[in-house]
Amino acid sequence: MNWSFFVEVLLGGLLAGVMYSLVALGFVLIYKASGVLNFAQGAMVFLAALVFVALKEKGVATPIGLAVTLALMIALAFFIERFVLRPLVNQPQISLFMATIGLAFLLEGAAQGVLGAQVHALDLGIEDVPVPLGPIQISKFDLFAAGCAAVLVTVIAVLFSKTRMGRALRAVADDHEAALSVGIPLQQIWVVVWSAAGAVALVAGLLWGSRTGVQFSLTLVTLKALPVLIIGGFTSVPGAIVGGLIVGASEKLSEVYLGPKIGSGLENWAPYMLALLVLLVRPEGIFGEKRIERV
């Protein structure tokens, strides 16, 4: 076996998995606060990228474009809390899930209706060129994406594990009614969490948009996040990262080493097969919390 080539493929897969982790991270934040899978996360990724690239095309400087787009995502969090989540407090989780589906179609339609449906090229100034690391070659863009993800994950991990807001979030995740009864402001928690998910969507949208172009297909990156969530666990921030690394490595290695023997397209469905195996062995995911229910 050519070990340098194997390491190159493995590292490429791990770095690509970081891109999946960014999308999965948004899911985890919302799920921890409401216990609901946010179907609109892909639409938020698309909206953030489309707004930013539209500002860039109008000549707005990058820092200002980032600030304006982030402010829009925070405003969207206030809108969602006031008009989507607040009326559904203490309602069945399926009601919240259906609301996120409606929200996804609303965001997708509004974004394309106002800003157009054509494909936009997005240049972040980071060339996707190989960087030599000894005998192997690593993508410069993948290294940049990994660095962005590391910073973002560190900030979120500190925010939700070392601060009072993080403790309140965990209380809300455990029991909405109990959290309200002890004076935890549920509405504020939801705004903070959805704002954080919006910031994650912005970073993910810029990185994915730079690689594939800003287009409607960005909403489909949520499909790549599902195996990540199943493997890592729906409630764990570290699980989102580890799950993304596992998915990225498995799809690249399977495509390179098993694809010629089994057939092309293996990297598209190999992560789902791996997720199915995890469901059979550990349904809550590697880092997920076990639930014990008495009947």
N, C-alpha and C positions, 0 to 999 in steps of 0.2 A: 504493500500500500504506500502511496505517496503521502507521507504524513504532513508535509508542508501544505499540500493542496487540501487535505482534510481539515487542517487547522484554519486555513483561509476560508473554506466553505462554512465551517462551524462559526467562526467569528462574524462572517457576513450574515449568517442566520441570526445570531444573537443580537447584532446591531439592528437588523430589520425588525426583530421582535420588540425592540424598544418602541418602535412606531405603533405597534399594536397595543402595547402597554399604555401609551398615552390616551388612546381612545377608551380602553377598558377602565382607566383611572376615573374618568368622568362617570361611568356607570357605577363604580364602587362608591363614590362620594354620595350620589343620590340614593343608592340602595341603603347605605348606612343610615341615612336620615329618615327615610320613609318606608323602607322595606319593599320598594317597587322598582322594577326594571324600567329605566328611563328610555323608552323607545325613541324619544326625540333627540338623543345625544348625537346621532349622525347628522340630523338636520342642523343642530347647533354648530357642529364642525363645519358644515357647508356654508352656513350663514356667516360665521366669523371670517372664513377665508374669502368669501365673495365680497363682503363689505370692505375688507382690507385691500383686496386687489382693485376694487372699484375706486377707492380713495387714491391708491398709487397711480392708477391710470389718469386721474385728474390732476396729478402733479403734487399731491400732498406728500410731505416728507415722511419717511418711515417711522420715526419716533412719534410724530403727531398721529399718523395713521394707526399705530398700535394703541395709543392712548384713547383715540376716538372709538376704535373697535372694542376695546376693553370696557369703556364706559357704556357702550351699547349693550354688551353682554350682561353687565351689572344691572342696567335698566330692564333688560329682559327678565332677569331674576326677580326683580320687584313685581313686574307684570305677572309672571307665572305664579308667584306666591299669592298675589291679591285676587286674581281672577280664575286661577286653576286649582291651586292647592287649598286655599282657605275655605272655599265652599265645600270641600270634600274631606274636611277634618273628621276623623273617626268613621269614615265610610269604608266599605270593604276595599281591600287592596286592588281587586279587579277594576274598581271604578277609577282609581288613580292610574292604573296601567292603561286603561282605555283613554283616559284624558291625555296621557303622554303621546298616544298614537294620533289623536286629533291634533295635538300641538305640533307634532312632526310634520303633518301635512300642511298645517297653517304656516309654519316657518318656511318650508320648501316653496310653497306657492307664493308667499309674500316676497321672498328673496328673489325668485326668478321673475316675478311680475314687476318688481321695482327696478332691479338691477340687470335683468336680461338673462337669457338661458344659454348664451354662447359660451364656449370654452375660453378661459383666460389663462395666459401664461403668467407664472409668478416666479420672479427671480429674487432670491434672498441674498444673492452675492456669494453663495457658497457653491463652488463647482463640484459636480459629482465625478471627481477624478480619483484614481487610485493613489494611495499613499503607501510607500514602501516601508514595511516594518520587518527588517531582516529579509528572510526569504519569502515572505507573504505580502500580499497587496490588500489594503483595506480602503473602502470608500471614504473619502474625506467628508462627504455629506452625511454618511451614516455615523461617523465619529461626532460630527456637530450635533446631529439629532440625539445621540446618546448623552452628550453633555447637557443639552437642554432638558432632557427628561430627568437626568440626575438632579439638576438644580430644582426643578419643579417638584419632584417627589420629595426631596429633602424639606423644602418649604412646607408642603402640605403635611408631611409626617410630623414636623414640629408643631404646626398649627393645631392639628387634631389629636396630638398625644401629650403635649406639654402645656397647653393653655386651658383656661377656664372654658373657653368656647368648645374645645375638644371634649371636655368632660360632659358638657351640656349636650353635645351631639350624641355621645354614647348613651346618655340617658333617654334622649328622644328616640333613638334607634331601638332601645329595649321596650319602651312603652310610652306612647304619646300621652295617654291620659294621666299616667303617673307623673310624667315630666311636667305637664300643665298644672297638676295639683300641688307641686312644690315650687311653683313660680317660675319655671323655665319658659322663656318667651319662644314658643314654637314657631311663630311667624318669622322672628329674627333669625332663628337657626336655619330655617328653610332658605331665607334670602342669602345668608352667608354661604350655605352649601351650594345652592344653584349658581351663585356668583363664582365660587371656586370651580365648579364644573364648567362654567362659561369660559373662565381663563384657561382651563385645560383644553377645552374645545378650540380656543383661539390658537394655542401653540400647536395642537395636533393638525388643525386646518392649514396653518402656514406650512408645516413640514410636508404633509401629504399633498397640498396644493402645489408646492414647489416641485415635487417629484412627478406627479401625475397630471398637473394642470387643475385649475379650479373649475370644476364642472359638477353636474348633478350626481355623478357616480361617487363623489366623496361621501354621500349619505350612506353608501353601501359598505363603508369601512366598519360599520357596526357589526357586520357579519363576521369579520375577522376577529372582532373583540369577543364574540360569544365563546369560542373555545378557550380563550384566555381566562374569562371569568369562571367558566366551569372548572378548569384545571386549578387556577389559583384560589378561587373562592370569591363569592360575591361581596363579602364584607371586609376584605383585607386589602389594604394599600400595598403592602409587600407582596401579597399574592398576585396582584395585578401585574407587578413587575416580573416576578418569577414566572408566572404563567405566560407572559409575553415572550420571555426569553426561551421557554420550553417550546412554544409554538413556532417561533422564528427558526430555532435550530432544527426542530423536527421536520419542518416543511422543506428547508433547504437541503438537509442531508438526505431525506427520502427522495426528493426530486433528482438529486445528483447520482445517488448510489442505487436507488430502487427503480427510479423512473425508466431507465433503459431496459430493465427486465420486465416490469409490470405494464408500463405504458405512460404516456405523457399526461400532464395534468394532475399528477399525484400530489403536488404541493397544495392544490386547492382543496382536497378532501382529506388528506392525511391528518391535519389538526383536529378535524371532527371525529375521526376514528380514535385518536388519542383521547379526546374529551369523553367519548363514549366509554372507553376503558376506565377512565378516572371515575365516571359516574357509577360504574358497576362496583368499584372497589371502595371509593370514598365519595359519596354523593355531595357532601358539602364542600369538596375541593381540598387541596393540600393545606391551605391556611384558613379554611373556613371554620366557623364555630359549629360544633356539634349541638344539635337540638334534641333534648329529651322531653318528650311529651307523654304525660300520663293520660290514660284513657279509662 
